[in-house]
């Protein structure tokens, strides 16, 4: 099942927050040359240990991801538990 995230590049550290049911991601990498996209994919793969796919939004701050076998609710619950 796919889900949307909202990415802000050029942050001090990689960070994921959930606000109002939306996943907000800050990346250390800049947006140019897909560096922020690669950081998002790498970190989500490290966290969930599953294949992850960028379905839409390669050139947008709003992106659609899919983590193989992980429903959106599980992603939300994971990041909500880390608060």
Protein Blocks (a to p, Z undefined) as FASTA:
>chain_A
ZZdddddehifbdcdddeehiacdddfbdfehhlmmmmmmmmmmmmnopacddfbhklbc
bdcdddehiafklmmmmmmmmZZ
